[in-house]
């Protein structure tokens, strides 16, 4: 992809002790964070040694500096016990593969949270399907546009700082979402399906949502 390198940021990890000094800089192709120095997702590319050291730093909850493609810097941490996923990227003309590390915070991976849901896509269909799945809402796909408009009017959908993925945080409890559904049905802004039967959701591919 032409000028793809311009989409990359950098991750800098520095640690100094009485006997040693660690200073590692790697390429960062995606990052999602939050205010107050929180990081929720980091996707980095580097060599064996660099990725190994960064993975250890993430596991320890160490802080690191993220520089986005514009050069703006922020110091963040993934918090306790982040989830780490490793992979390899083979490049033509290179004998050894690059190493890829995807790290996400416990808060991003939490499947039981009630009141705040973190997502790495701002697509309305993805947001609505995620809310229905996460909270077990009795709702079909065509109720999504009205519900999303209500959440936006109540300022419950907040964009998250970062690049690569358009992350959002939805601040609403299951009880609040059910109350919105009830209001929509009473006002006839939402209608039950004309016939009983299974609810078919549109197919969503990860490559389409997160490319």
DORORO-415954 format. One record per residue (C-alpha): residue number from 1; residue in three letters; z, y, x. Coordinates in steps of 0.2 Angstrom, whole numbers, padded with zeros to 4 digits. Layout:
! DORORO-415954
<rec><num>NUM</num><residu>Ala</residu><c3>Z</c3><c2>Y</c2><c1>X</c1></rec>
...
! end
This chain:
! DORORO-415954
<rec><num>1</num><residu>Unk</residu><c3>0000</c3><c2>0000</c2><c1>0000</c1></rec>
<rec><num>2</num><residu>Unk</residu><c3>-0005</c3><c2>0017</c2><c1>0007</c1></rec>
<rec><num>3</num><residu>Unk</residu><c3>0009</c3><c2>0028</c2><c1>0013</c1></rec>
<rec><num>4</num><residu>Unk</residu><c3>0022</c3><c2>0015</c2><c1>0007</c1></rec>
<rec><num>5</num><residu>Unk</residu><c3>0033</c3><c2>0019</c2><c1>0021</c1></rec>
<rec><num>6</num><residu>Unk</residu><c3>0036</c3><c2>0036</c2><c1>0013</c1></rec>
<rec><num>7</num><residu>Unk</residu><c3>0046</c3><c2>0028</c2><c1>-0001</c1></rec>
<rec><num>8</num><residu>Unk</residu><c3>0059</c3><c2>0021</c2><c1>0011</c1></rec>
<rec><num>9</num><residu>Unk</residu><c3>0075</c3><c2>0028</c2><c1>0015</c1></rec>
<rec><num>10</num><residu>Unk</residu><c3>0087</c3><c2>0023</c2><c1>0029</c1></rec>
<rec><num>11</num><residu>Unk</residu><c3>0105</c3><c2>0016</c2><c1>0030</c1></rec>
<rec><num>12</num><residu>Unk</residu><c3>0116</c3><c2>0020</c2><c1>0044</c1></rec>
<rec><num>13</num><residu>Unk</residu><c3>0132</c3><c2>0010</c2><c1>0048</c1></rec>
<rec><num>14</num><residu>Unk</residu><c3>0143</c3><c2>0016</c2><c1>0062</c1></rec>
<rec><num>15</num><residu>Unk</residu><c3>0160</c3><c2>0008</c2><c1>0067</c1></rec>
<rec><num>16</num><residu>Unk</residu><c3>0170</c3><c2>0012</c2><c1>0082</c1></rec>
<rec><num>17</num><residu>Unk</residu><c3>0185</c3><c2>0003</c2><c1>0089</c1></rec>
<rec><num>18</num><residu>Unk</residu><c3>0195</c3><c2>0005</c2><c1>0106</c1></rec>
<rec><num>19</num><residu>Unk</residu><c3>0183</c3><c2>-0008</c2><c1>0114</c1></rec>
<rec><num>20</num><residu>Unk</residu><c3>0167</c3><c2>-0007</c2><c1>0105</c1></rec>
<rec><num>21</num><residu>Unk</residu><c3>0155</c3><c2>0004</c2><c1>0096</c1></rec>
<rec><num>22</num><residu>Unk</residu><c3>0143</c3><c2>-0002</c2><c1>0082</c1></rec>
<rec><num>23</num><residu>Unk</residu><c3>0128</c3><c2>0010</c2><c1>0077</c1></rec>
<rec><num>24</num><residu>Unk</residu><c3>0115</c3><c2>0001</c2><c1>0066</c1></rec>
<rec><num>25</num><residu>Unk</residu><c3>0101</c3><c2>0009</c2><c1>0057</c1></rec>
<rec><num>26</num><residu>Unk</residu><c3>0089</c3><c2>0000</c2><c1>0045</c1></rec>
<rec><num>27</num><residu>Unk</residu><c3>0076</c3><c2>0003</c2><c1>0032</c1></rec>
<rec><num>28</num><residu>Unk</residu><c3>0081</c3><c2>0005</c2><c1>0014</c1></rec>
<rec><num>29</num><residu>Unk</residu><c3>0068</c3><c2>0002</c2><c1>0001</c1></rec>
<rec><num>30</num><residu>Unk</residu><c3>0080</c3><c2>0004</c2><c1>-0015</c1></rec>
<rec><num>31</num><residu>Unk</residu><c3>0097</c3><c2>0011</c2><c1>-0018</c1></rec>
<rec><num>32</num><residu>Unk</residu><c3>0107</c3><c2>0014</c2><c1>-0034</c1></rec>
<rec><num>33</num><residu>Unk</residu><c3>0123</c3><c2>0023</c2><c1>-0033</c1></rec>
<rec><num>34</num><residu>Unk</residu><c3>0135</c3><c2>0034</c2><c1>-0043</c1></rec>
<rec><num>35</num><residu>Unk</residu><c3>0146</c3><c2>0049</c2><c1>-0040</c1></rec>
<rec><num>36</num><residu>Unk</residu><c3>0162</c3><c2>0049</c2><c1>-0029</c1></rec>
<rec><num>37</num><residu>Unk</residu><c3>0154</c3><c2>0038</c2><c1>-0016</c1></rec>
<rec><num>38</num><residu>Unk</residu><c3>0150</c3><c2>0023</c2><c1>-0026</c1></rec>
<rec><num>39</num><residu>Unk</residu><c3>0135</c3><c2>0011</c2><c1>-0022</c1></rec>
<rec><num>40</num><residu>Unk</residu><c3>0129</c3><c2>-0002</c2><c1>-0034</c1></rec>
<rec><num>41</num><residu>Unk</residu><c3>0113</c3><c2>-0008</c2><c1>-0026</c1></rec>
<rec><num>42</num><residu>Unk</residu><c3>0106</c3><c2>-0008</c2><c1>-0009</c1></rec>
<rec><num>43</num><residu>Unk</residu><c3>0090</c3><c2>-0017</c2><c1>-0004</c1></rec>
<rec><num>44</num><residu>Unk</residu><c3>0087</c3><c2>-0016</c2><c1>0015</c1></rec>
<rec><num>45</num><residu>Unk</residu><c3>0075</c3><c2>-0023</c2><c1>0028</c1></rec>
<rec><num>46</num><residu>Unk</residu><c3>0078</c3><c2>-0027</c2><c1>0046</c1></rec>
<rec><num>47</num><residu>Unk</residu><c3>0080</c3><c2>-0040</c2><c1>0060</c1></rec>
<rec><num>48</num><residu>Unk</residu><c3>0092</c3><c2>-0055</c2><c1>0061</c1></rec>
<rec><num>49</num><residu>Unk</residu><c3>0106</c3><c2>-0046</c2><c1>0071</c1></rec>
<rec><num>50</num><residu>Unk</residu><c3>0105</c3><c2>-0030</c2><c1>0060</c1></rec>
<rec><num>51</num><residu>Unk</residu><c3>0105</c3><c2>-0039</c2><c1>0043</c1></rec>
<rec><num>52</num><residu>Unk</residu><c3>0119</c3><c2>-0050</c2><c1>0049</c1></rec>
<rec><num>53</num><residu>Unk</residu><c3>0130</c3><c2>-0035</c2><c1>0054</c1></rec>
<rec><num>54</num><residu>Unk</residu><c3>0126</c3><c2>-0025</c2><c1>0038</c1></rec>
<rec><num>55</num><residu>Unk</residu><c3>0130</c3><c2>-0040</c2><c1>0028</c1></rec>
<rec><num>56</num><residu>Unk</residu><c3>0147</c3><c2>-0042</c2><c1>0036</c1></rec>
<rec><num>57</num><residu>Unk</residu><c3>0150</c3><c2>-0023</c2><c1>0034</c1></rec>
<rec><num>58</num><residu>Unk</residu><c3>0146</c3><c2>-0024</c2><c1>0015</c1></rec>
<rec><num>59</num><residu>Unk</residu><c3>0158</c3><c2>-0039</c2><c1>0013</c1></rec>
<rec><num>60</num><residu>Unk</residu><c3>0172</c3><c2>-0030</c2><c1>0022</c1></rec>
<rec><num>61</num><residu>Unk</residu><c3>0170</c3><c2>-0015</c2><c1>0010</c1></rec>
<rec><num>62</num><residu>Unk</residu><c3>0165</c3><c2>-0003</c2><c1>0024</c1></rec>
<rec><num>63</num><residu>Unk</residu><c3>0157</c3><c2>0014</c2><c1>0021</c1></rec>
<rec><num>64</num><residu>Unk</residu><c3>0140</c3><c2>0018</c2><c1>0026</c1></rec>
<rec><num>65</num><residu>Unk</residu><c3>0127</c3><c2>0032</c2><c1>0025</c1></rec>
<rec><num>66</num><residu>Unk</residu><c3>0112</c3><c2>0032</c2><c1>0014</c1></rec>
<rec><num>67</num><residu>Unk</residu><c3>0097</c3><c2>0043</c2><c1>0018</c1></rec>
<rec><num>68</num><residu>Unk</residu><c3>0085</c3><c2>0044</c2><c1>0004</c1></rec>
<rec><num>69</num><residu>Unk</residu><c3>0066</c3><c2>0047</c2><c1>0007</c1></rec>
<rec><num>70</num><residu>Unk</residu><c3>0068</c3><c2>0066</c2><c1>0006</c1></rec>
<rec><num>71</num><residu>Unk</residu><c3>0082</c3><c2>0065</c2><c1>0020</c1></rec>
<rec><num>72</num><residu>Unk</residu><c3>0097</c3><c2>0069</c2><c1>0009</c1></rec>
<rec><num>73</num><residu>Unk</residu><c3>0112</c3><c2>0059</c2><c1>0014</c1></rec>
<rec><num>74</num><residu>Unk</residu><c3>0127</c3><c2>0052</c2><c1>0006</c1></rec>
<rec><num>75</num><residu>Unk</residu><c3>0142</c3><c2>0041</c2><c1>0012</c1></rec>
<rec><num>76</num><residu>Unk</residu><c3>0145</c3><c2>0027</c2><c1>0000</c1></rec>
<rec><num>77</num><residu>Unk</residu><c3>0153</c3><c2>0009</c2><c1>-0001</c1></rec>
<rec><num>78</num><residu>Unk</residu><c3>0149</c3><c2>-0006</c2><c1>-0012</c1></rec>
<rec><num>79</num><residu>Unk</residu><c3>0168</c3><c2>-0009</c2><c1>-0015</c1></rec>
<rec><num>80</num><residu>Unk</residu><c3>0176</c3><c2>-0026</c2><c1>-0015</c1></rec>
<rec><num>81</num><residu>Unk</residu><c3>0167</c3><c2>-0043</c2><c1>-0014</c1></rec>
<rec><num>82</num><residu>Unk</residu><c3>0149</c3><c2>-0037</c2><c1>-0017</c1></rec>
<rec><num>83</num><residu>Unk</residu><c3>0136</c3><c2>-0050</c2><c1>-0021</c1></rec>
<rec><num>84</num><residu>Unk</residu><c3>0124</c3><c2>-0053</c2><c1>-0006</c1></rec>
<rec><num>85</num><residu>Unk</residu><c3>0107</c3><c2>-0061</c2><c1>-0007</c1></rec>
<rec><num>86</num><residu>Unk</residu><c3>0096</c3><c2>-0064</c2><c1>0008</c1></rec>
<rec><num>87</num><residu>Unk</residu><c3>0078</c3><c2>-0068</c2><c1>0010</c1></rec>
<rec><num>88</num><residu>Unk</residu><c3>0064</c3><c2>-0067</c2><c1>0023</c1></rec>
<rec><num>89</num><residu>Unk</residu><c3>0047</c3><c2>-0057</c2><c1>0023</c1></rec>
<rec><num>90</num><residu>Unk</residu><c3>0033</c3><c2>-0064</c2><c1>0033</c1></rec>
<rec><num>91</num><residu>Unk</residu><c3>0021</c3><c2>-0051</c2><c1>0040</c1></rec>
<rec><num>92</num><residu>Unk</residu><c3>0004</c3><c2>-0055</c2><c1>0047</c1></rec>
<rec><num>93</num><residu>Unk</residu><c3>0003</c3><c2>-0053</c2><c1>0066</c1></rec>
<rec><num>94</num><residu>Unk</residu><c3>0022</c3><c2>-0055</c2><c1>0068</c1></rec>
<rec><num>95</num><residu>Unk</residu><c3>0030</c3><c2>-0070</c2><c1>0075</c1></rec>
<rec><num>96</num><residu>Unk</residu><c3>0047</c3><c2>-0069</c2><c1>0067</c1></rec>
<rec><num>97</num><residu>Unk</residu><c3>0050</c3><c2>-0064</c2><c1>0049</c1></rec>
<rec><num>98</num><residu>Unk</residu><c3>0059</c3><c2>-0048</c2><c1>0044</c1></rec>
<rec><num>99</num><residu>Unk</residu><c3>0075</c3><c2>-0051</c2><c1>0035</c1></rec>
<rec><num>100</num><residu>Unk</residu><c3>0079</c3><c2>-0044</c2><c1>0018</c1></rec>
<rec><num>101</num><residu>Unk</residu><c3>0096</c3><c2>-0041</c2><c1>0011</c1></rec>
<rec><num>102</num><residu>Unk</residu><c3>0100</c3><c2>-0036</c2><c1>-0007</c1></rec>
<rec><num>103</num><residu>Unk</residu><c3>0117</c3><c2>-0031</c2><c1>-0011</c1></rec>
<rec><num>104</num><residu>Unk</residu><c3>0125</c3><c2>-0026</c2><c1>-0028</c1></rec>
<rec><num>105</num><residu>Unk</residu><c3>0143</c3><c2>-0021</c2><c1>-0033</c1></rec>
<rec><num>106</num><residu>Unk</residu><c3>0154</c3><c2>-0031</c2><c1>-0044</c1></rec>
<rec><num>107</num><residu>Unk</residu><c3>0153</c3><c2>-0018</c2><c1>-0057</c1></rec>
<rec><num>108</num><residu>Unk</residu><c3>0134</c3><c2>-0019</c2><c1>-0058</c1></rec>
<rec><num>109</num><residu>Unk</residu><c3>0135</c3><c2>-0038</c2><c1>-0059</c1></rec>
<rec><num>110</num><residu>Unk</residu><c3>0150</c3><c2>-0038</c2><c1>-0072</c1></rec>
<rec><num>111</num><residu>Unk</residu><c3>0145</c3><c2>-0048</c2><c1>-0088</c1></rec>
<rec><num>112</num><residu>Unk</residu><c3>0161</c3><c2>-0044</c2><c1>-0097</c1></rec>
<rec><num>113</num><residu>Unk</residu><c3>0163</c3><c2>-0025</c2><c1>-0096</c1></rec>
<rec><num>114</num><residu>Unk</residu><c3>0166</c3><c2>-0016</c2><c1>-0112</c1></rec>
<rec><num>115</num><residu>Unk</residu><c3>0163</c3><c2>0003</c2><c1>-0112</c1></rec>
<rec><num>116</num><residu>Unk</residu><c3>0151</c3><c2>0005</c2><c1>-0097</c1></rec>
<rec><num>117</num><residu>Unk</residu><c3>0135</c3><c2>-0005</c2><c1>-0093</c1></rec>
<rec><num>118</num><residu>Unk</residu><c3>0125</c3><c2>-0002</c2><c1>-0077</c1></rec>
<rec><num>119</num><residu>Unk</residu><c3>0107</c3><c2>-0005</c2><c1>-0077</c1></rec>
<rec><num>120</num><residu>Unk</residu><c3>0093</c3><c2>-0004</c2><c1>-0064</c1></rec>
<rec><num>121</num><residu>Unk</residu><c3>0079</c3><c2>0002</c2><c1>-0076</c1></rec>
<rec><num>122</num><residu>Unk</residu><c3>0078</c3><c2>0016</c2><c1>-0088</c1></rec>
<rec><num>123</num><residu>Unk</residu><c3>0065</c3><c2>0008</c2><c1>-0099</c1></rec>
<rec><num>124</num><residu>Unk</residu><c3>0070</c3><c2>0010</c2><c1>-0118</c1></rec>
<rec><num>125</num><residu>Unk</residu><c3>0066</c3><c2>-0008</c2><c1>-0122</c1></rec>
<rec><num>126</num><residu>Unk</residu><c3>0075</c3><c2>-0015</c2><c1>-0107</c1></rec>
<rec><num>127</num><residu>Unk</residu><c3>0091</c3><c2>-0004</c2><c1>-0111</c1></rec>
<rec><num>128</num><residu>Unk</residu><c3>0091</c3><c2>-0010</c2><c1>-0129</c1></rec>
<rec><num>129</num><residu>Unk</residu><c3>0088</c3><c2>-0028</c2><c1>-0125</c1></rec>
<rec><num>130</num><residu>Unk</residu><c3>0102</c3><c2>-0027</c2><c1>-0112</c1></rec>
<rec><num>131</num><residu>Unk</residu><c3>0114</c3><c2>-0019</c2><c1>-0124</c1></rec>
<rec><num>132</num><residu>Unk</residu><c3>0111</c3><c2>-0033</c2><c1>-0137</c1></rec>
<rec><num>133</num><residu>Unk</residu><c3>0113</c3><c2>-0047</c2><c1>-0125</c1></rec>
<rec><num>134</num><residu>Unk</residu><c3>0128</c3><c2>-0040</c2><c1>-0116</c1></rec>
<rec><num>135</num><residu>Unk</residu><c3>0138</c3><c2>-0035</c2><c1>-0131</c1></rec>
<rec><num>136</num><residu>Unk</residu><c3>0131</c3><c2>-0049</c2><c1>-0143</c1></rec>
<rec><num>137</num><residu>Unk</residu><c3>0125</c3><c2>-0036</c2><c1>-0156</c1></rec>
<rec><num>138</num><residu>Unk</residu><c3>0117</c3><c2>-0043</c2><c1>-0172</c1></rec>
<rec><num>139</num><residu>Unk</residu><c3>0102</c3><c2>-0033</c2><c1>-0170</c1></rec>
<rec><num>140</num><residu>Unk</residu><c3>0083</c3><c2>-0035</c2><c1>-0169</c1></rec>
<rec><num>141</num><residu>Unk</residu><c3>0071</c3><c2>-0026</c2><c1>-0157</c1></rec>
<rec><num>142</num><residu>Unk</residu><c3>0064</c3><c2>-0013</c2><c1>-0169</c1></rec>
<rec><num>143</num><residu>Unk</residu><c3>0081</c3><c2>-0005</c2><c1>-0171</c1></rec>
<rec><num>144</num><residu>Unk</residu><c3>0080</c3><c2>0000</c2><c1>-0153</c1></rec>
<rec><num>145</num><residu>Unk</residu><c3>0071</c3><c2>0017</c2><c1>-0154</c1></rec>
<rec><num>146</num><residu>Unk</residu><c3>0084</c3><c2>0024</c2><c1>-0167</c1></rec>
<rec><num>147</num><residu>Unk</residu><c3>0099</c3><c2>0017</c2><c1>-0157</c1></rec>
<rec><num>148</num><residu>Unk</residu><c3>0093</c3><c2>0024</c2><c1>-0141</c1></rec>
<rec><num>149</num><residu>Unk</residu><c3>0090</c3><c2>0041</c2><c1>-0149</c1></rec>
<rec><num>150</num><residu>Unk</residu><c3>0108</c3><c2>0041</c2><c1>-0155</c1></rec>
<rec><num>151</num><residu>Unk</residu><c3>0115</c3><c2>0036</c2><c1>-0138</c1></rec>
<rec><num>152</num><residu>Unk</residu><c3>0104</c3><c2>0050</c2><c1>-0130</c1></rec>
<rec><num>153</num><residu>Unk</residu><c3>0110</c3><c2>0063</c2><c1>-0143</c1></rec>
<rec><num>154</num><residu>Unk</residu><c3>0128</c3><c2>0058</c2><c1>-0139</c1></rec>
<rec><num>155</num><residu>Unk</residu><c3>0125</c3><c2>0059</c2><c1>-0121</c1></rec>
<rec><num>156</num><residu>Unk</residu><c3>0130</c3><c2>0041</c2><c1>-0118</c1></rec>
<rec><num>157</num><residu>Unk</residu><c3>0115</c3><c2>0037</c2><c1>-0106</c1></rec>
<rec><num>158</num><residu>Unk</residu><c3>0117</c3><c2>0044</c2><c1>-0089</c1></rec>
<rec><num>159</num><residu>Unk</residu><c3>0104</c3><c2>0043</c2><c1>-0075</c1></rec>
<rec><num>160</num><residu>Unk</residu><c3>0111</c3><c2>0036</c2><c1>-0058</c1></rec>
<rec><num>161</num><residu>Unk</residu><c3>0107</c3><c2>0044</c2><c1>-0041</c1></rec>
<rec><num>162</num><residu>Unk</residu><c3>0096</c3><c2>0034</c2><c1>-0030</c1></rec>
<rec><num>163</num><residu>Unk</residu><c3>0078</c3><c2>0029</c2><c1>-0027</c1></rec>
<rec><num>164</num><residu>Unk</residu><c3>0067</c3><c2>0013</c2><c1>-0029</c1></rec>
<rec><num>165</num><residu>Unk</residu><c3>0075</c3><c2>0009</c2><c1>-0046</c1></rec>
<rec><num>166</num><residu>Unk</residu><c3>0078</c3><c2>0022</c2><c1>-0060</c1></rec>
<rec><num>167</num><residu>Unk</residu><c3>0096</c3><c2>0016</c2><c1>-0063</c1></rec>
<rec><num>168</num><residu>Unk</residu><c3>0106</c3><c2>0021</c2><c1>-0078</c1></rec>
<rec><num>169</num><residu>Unk</residu><c3>0124</c3><c2>0020</c2><c1>-0085</c1></rec>
<rec><num>170</num><residu>Unk</residu><c3>0127</c3><c2>0017</c2><c1>-0104</c1></rec>
<rec><num>171</num><residu>Unk</residu><c3>0145</c3><c2>0023</c2><c1>-0109</c1></rec>
<rec><num>172</num><residu>Unk</residu><c3>0148</c3><c2>0015</c2><c1>-0125</c1></rec>
<rec><num>173</num><residu>Unk</residu><c3>0160</c3><c2>0001</c2><c1>-0131</c1></rec>
<rec><num>174</num><residu>Unk</residu><c3>0155</c3><c2>-0014</c2><c1>-0143</c1></rec>
<rec><num>175</num><residu>Unk</residu><c3>0165</c3><c2>-0006</c2><c1>-0157</c1></rec>
<rec><num>176</num><residu>Unk</residu><c3>0156</c3><c2>0011</c2><c1>-0155</c1></rec>
<rec><num>177</num><residu>Unk</residu><c3>0139</c3><c2>0002</c2><c1>-0155</c1></rec>
<rec><num>178</num><residu>Unk</residu><c3>0143</c3><c2>-0008</c2><c1>-0170</c1></rec>
<rec><num>179</num><residu>Unk</residu><c3>0149</c3><c2>0008</c2><c1>-0179</c1></rec>
<rec><num>180</num><residu>Unk</residu><c3>0132</c3><c2>0016</c2><c1>-0175</c1></rec>
<rec><num>181</num><residu>Unk</residu><c3>0123</c3><c2>0001</c2><c1>-0182</c1></rec>
<rec><num>182</num><residu>Unk</residu><c3>0133</c3><c2>0002</c2><c1>-0198</c1></rec>
<rec><num>183</num><residu>Unk</residu><c3>0129</c3><c2>0021</c2><c1>-0200</c1></rec>
<rec><num>184</num><residu>Unk</residu><c3>0111</c3><c2>0017</c2><c1>-0197</c1></rec>
<rec><num>185</num><residu>Unk</residu><c3>0110</c3><c2>0004</c2><c1>-0211</c1></rec>
<rec><num>186</num><residu>Unk</residu><c3>0120</c3><c2>0015</c2><c1>-0223</c1></rec>
<rec><num>187</num><residu>Unk</residu><c3>0108</c3><c2>0029</c2><c1>-0220</c1></rec>
<rec><num>188</num><residu>Unk</residu><c3>0093</c3><c2>0018</c2><c1>-0221</c1></rec>
<rec><num>189</num><residu>Unk</residu><c3>0088</c3><c2>0023</c2><c1>-0204</c1></rec>
<rec><num>190</num><residu>Unk</residu><c3>0089</c3><c2>0005</c2><c1>-0200</c1></rec>
<rec><num>191</num><residu>Unk</residu><c3>0083</c3><c2>-0009</c2><c1>-0212</c1></rec>
<rec><num>192</num><residu>Unk</residu><c3>0086</c3><c2>-0028</c2><c1>-0212</c1></rec>
<rec><num>193</num><residu>Unk</residu><c3>0070</c3><c2>-0039</c2><c1>-0209</c1></rec>
<rec><num>194</num><residu>Unk</residu><c3>0061</c3><c2>-0043</c2><c1>-0225</c1></rec>
<rec><num>195</num><residu>Unk</residu><c3>0062</c3><c2>-0061</c2><c1>-0222</c1></rec>
<rec><num>196</num><residu>Unk</residu><c3>0075</c3><c2>-0073</c2><c1>-0215</c1></rec>
<rec><num>197</num><residu>Unk</residu><c3>0070</c3><c2>-0082</c2><c1>-0199</c1></rec>
<rec><num>198</num><residu>Unk</residu><c3>0072</c3><c2>-0081</c2><c1>-0180</c1></rec>
<rec><num>199</num><residu>Unk</residu><c3>0071</c3><c2>-0064</c2><c1>-0171</c1></rec>
<rec><num>200</num><residu>Unk</residu><c3>0057</c3><c2>-0063</c2><c1>-0158</c1></rec>
<rec><num>201</num><residu>Unk</residu><c3>0060</c3><c2>-0051</c2><c1>-0144</c1></rec>
<rec><num>202</num><residu>Unk</residu><c3>0045</c3><c2>-0045</c2><c1>-0133</c1></rec>
<rec><num>203</num><residu>Unk</residu><c3>0043</c3><c2>-0054</c2><c1>-0117</c1></rec>
<rec><num>204</num><residu>Unk</residu><c3>0049</c3><c2>-0044</c2><c1>-0102</c1></rec>
<rec><num>205</num><residu>Unk</residu><c3>0045</c3><c2>-0048</c2><c1>-0084</c1></rec>
<rec><num>206</num><residu>Unk</residu><c3>0055</c3><c2>-0043</c2><c1>-0069</c1></rec>
<rec><num>207</num><residu>Unk</residu><c3>0040</c3><c2>-0038</c2><c1>-0059</c1></rec>
<rec><num>208</num><residu>Unk</residu><c3>0034</c3><c2>-0026</c2><c1>-0073</c1></rec>
<rec><num>209</num><residu>Unk</residu><c3>0051</c3><c2>-0018</c2><c1>-0075</c1></rec>
<rec><num>210</num><residu>Unk</residu><c3>0056</c3><c2>-0017</c2><c1>-0057</c1></rec>
<rec><num>211</num><residu>Unk</residu><c3>0040</c3><c2>-0015</c2><c1>-0048</c1></rec>
! end
